[in-house]
Amino acid sequence: MNFLTIGHRGVMGVEPENTLRSFVAADRAGLDVIELDLHLSKDGALVVMHDADVDRTTDGTGPIADKTLAELRALDAGRGERVPTFEEVLDAVRAPLQAEIKDTAAARALAEVMHRRDLVGRVEVLSFHDEAVAEIARLVPGVRTALVASRYGTDVVDRAVAVGATTLVLNIRRLTLEVVEKARKANLRIIGWVVNTQDHLRLVRALQLDGATTDYPDIKRTGRFTA
């Protein structure tokens, strides 16, 4: 399999994260996959934001769950961008997507869209939470899933296998050869995040990972030539 370059929240190193502007830039840069984050608004809309509240990435304050879609739309998400819905991203870019969900409620909302729009081939579902991975797998037969981990040991492989994930998305600052070898024995793909420098890229290539999640589109170009 070719080494994948995955745009983190679009290309958040150069554009406002998780906005249509960022996703379109990632698509135009030729990144292989685009990663995004999903939350539910107060009125049940599947919206694209990373944090549970709007404070860091918009000019508003408070939890996403306390705001309707219309209220979220009124916020500036950076450079005049608005908070997009998941379906708007589907329509705005052509690239495959990695959709990260935070809980089982988001899994249920995502499952409805995946069935309605036949997205099993286009969308891989990620989560830090084992129960959310298991729930989306139950709701959408055949969906590709990945377990994400920041602080972990070799047990992360057992966790991924237990919930039927086929991929691990792992913080490269904690990645060891022992974890990689155990994951390979379990036939899991491994994606490293976040890969923003040539040193990071050399590390993930030396460990023979399957791909890198990056904030910068230049990694796509240089990744081909880094051994």
Number of C-alpha atoms within 10 A of each C-alpha: 5 8 16 18 27 32 33 28 28 30 30 21 16 13 21 21 26 29 27 23 21 23 29 20 20 29 21 13 16 17 25 18 22 28 24 24 23 25 28 27 21 16 12 15 19 21 24 26 26 19 15 15 18 21 14 12 19 20 12 16 13 11 14 21 17 14 19 15 21 12 14 21 16 13 18 15 24 17 10 12 18 18 26 19 21 20 14 12 20 17 8 13 17 15 19 19 22 23 21 28 24 21 20 17 16 21 27 17 17 23 23 13 14 18 13 9 11 11 17 16 12 16 21 19 26 27 24 17 16 20 15 25 28 19 18 27 20 15 16 18 11 11 20 21 26 27 27 24 18 14 11 14 13 15 11 19 23 13 14 23 17 11 19 17 23 18 23 26 22 23 18 19 14 12 20 12 9 10 18 20 14 16 23 13 9 14 13 20 17 24 26 27 24 21 26 17 14 13 11 18 23 15 19 24 18 11 16 14 17 19 24 29 26 29 24 24 25 15 22 20 13 11 19 12 7 15 11
